């Protein structure tokens, strides 16, 4: 262990504000030094898609085009071996019940877990049919202490929603020069092995075509179709970001403010290894 004989202290003023989490022992699914997550369990895992097109709160507009996103994402996740469950226009109580139920399942035979949310949003919040909520209220149910059968396994969250109302006009680039051993037990933080991929950066608008679907989900599905079983997921998300950043520009000719705007996805990762989705035997 690094610094095992030296004293460590926290970079914070005062004492920790939260109580110490209970000590939990979970079954090890991969060696501590492995560069890749173990994707050789009998099943790939469960994927939840919460698709919101209609809303009954806050005067929120219908999300035309999200059905296409949902259908395409469903197809690509099934191709990768996920057991996909789709839920449309759920209120928060029912949505939270579904998530609680899945978090309490035994995921011992699964490689990983994935949740996708397609909805309206603002900075720090997402909308269900009837109210707003924080994403943390969902992903926190899958931490290693609360869902031990997913400890040490990747937990992926995909969020297609605005994170604010700022617009990105972009910058024009001019041409220039382009310069097999036995495994020893180990401990991990309870919040390790999460990846949250947002369609846009905090504070900014997220674009959706009313016919073809959102830029982010379109790009994600295209990359999964091409590279889903060849490249690691973090690299795939990098190529998704490139697609969104380079290939898309808003088309709102009747509104000078909204016309020709850009977008860049944002990924928050607590992953400790690379994710690859090989074919199941």
C-alpha positions, 0 to 999 in steps of 0.5 A: 500500500502507498504511504502505509506507514505515513499519516494522512489528513484531509484537505478541509477546514474542520472535521468531516460533516457526515458520519462514517459509512458502515464497513461492507465486504463485497465479492471481488470481481477483478484483481486490484491491478487489472486494467480492465473491468471483468466483463466475463460474467454470465450476463452483461447487466440491466439497462434502464431507459427513462424516456420523458416526452410529456410533462405535467409540471412547470409548463415544460414543452413536449420533447419531440424526437426523444422517441427516436433517441429511445428506440435507437439507444434501446437497439444499441444497448441490446446489441451490446448484450444488455437487458433493457427496460424502457419506462416512458413519462414516469412520475418521480415516485414511480421512477424512484421505486423502479430504481430502488427495486433494481438497486436491491437486486442481486447483480452478482452474475452481471458485468455492469449496470447502465441507466439512461435518462432522456428529459428536460433539465436545468443546472443540477436537476432533471425533470420527471413527469411531475417534478424535478429531482437531483440525479444524485438521488438515483445514482447514490442507490448504487454505491458499493455500500448500498449495492454490494453486488455491483461493487467493483463493477462499472455503473454507467449513467447517460443523461440527455438533458439541458444543464442550463440556458447558456448558448455556445456560439463556437469558435472558427478554426483557421487552417494552420500547421499541426505540429493470471496470478492469484488475487489479493483482497483490496478496498475501494471507495464506496463511490468508485466505478461510476461514469456519468455522461452528460449531453452538455456541460454545466450551465449550457443548452442541450440540442435535440432535433425534433425528427432525428433526436438529440445530437448526443444520443444520435452520436452515441448510438452511431459510435456504439454501432461502429465501435461498441465491441471494439473500443473501450467505452471511455474512448467511445465517449471521446469520439461521441464528443467529437461528433457532437462538437464538429458535426452539429450546429443548430438550425434555427434560421428564424432566431439569430440568438439560437441559430448556428450554436454548438454543444459539447458533452461532459463526462464525469468519471470515477472509473478505475479501469477501462470498460470493453463490451465483448460479445457474450459467448 
